[in-house]
């Protein structure tokens, strides 16, 4: 592209698909999740994320018997 052509171009930011209301909704949800986590609770919509990331928990043996 010639230098003259570049001078005529206008830089336009990429449009965002998220509105201010959407940002506020996400921020509020994150704050609620963090509050519940500090209380030792899991937010209902976050259940299963740890298992998905870490894998299914190993079965727990309450008692081992040598037969």
C-alpha positions in Angstrom: 0.0 0.0 0.0 1.4 3.4 -0.9 2.2 5.9 1.8 -0.4 8.3 0.5 -3.1 5.7 0.8 -2.2 5.1 4.5 -2.5 8.7 5.4 -6.1 8.8 4.3 -7.1 5.8 6.5 -9.0 6.3 9.8 -8.4 4.0 12.7 -11.7 2.7 14.1 -11.8 0.8 17.4 -13.3 -2.7 17.3 -16.9 -2.5 18.6 -17.6 -4.1 21.9 -20.5 -6.5 22.2 -20.8 -5.9 25.9 -22.8 -2.9 27.2 -22.2 -1.1 30.5 -25.2 -3.0 31.9 -23.6 -6.3 30.9 -20.3 -5.3 32.6 -22.2 -4.3 35.8 -24.1 -7.6 35.7 -20.9 -9.6 35.4 -19.2 -7.5 38.1 -22.1 -8.0 40.5 -22.1 -11.7 39.9 -18.4 -12.0 40.5 -18.7 -10.0 43.8 -21.5 -12.3 44.9 -19.4 -15.4 44.1 -16.4 -14.0 46.0 -18.6 -13.3 49.0 -20.0 -16.8 49.0 -16.5 -18.2 48.6 -15.2 -16.3 51.7 -18.2 -17.8 53.6 -17.0 -21.3 52.5 -20.0 -21.7 50.1 -20.2 -22.4 46.4 -22.4 -20.3 44.1 -25.0 -22.5 42.5 -23.9 -21.6 38.9 -20.2 -22.5 39.8 -20.9 -26.0 41.0 -19.0 -28.5 38.9 -16.3 -26.1 37.6 -13.7 -27.5 40.0 -14.5 -31.1 39.1 -14.3 -30.2 35.4 -10.9 -28.6 35.9 -9.5 -31.1 38.3 -11.2 -34.2 37.2 -13.7 -36.4 39.1 -12.8 -36.9 42.7 -11.3 -40.3 43.6 -13.6 -42.6 45.5 -13.0 -42.5 49.2 -12.5 -45.8 51.1 -14.0 -45.7 54.6 -12.5 -49.1 55.5 -10.0 -51.5 53.9 -10.4 -55.2 54.7 -7.7 -57.7 54.1 -9.5 -61.0 53.1 
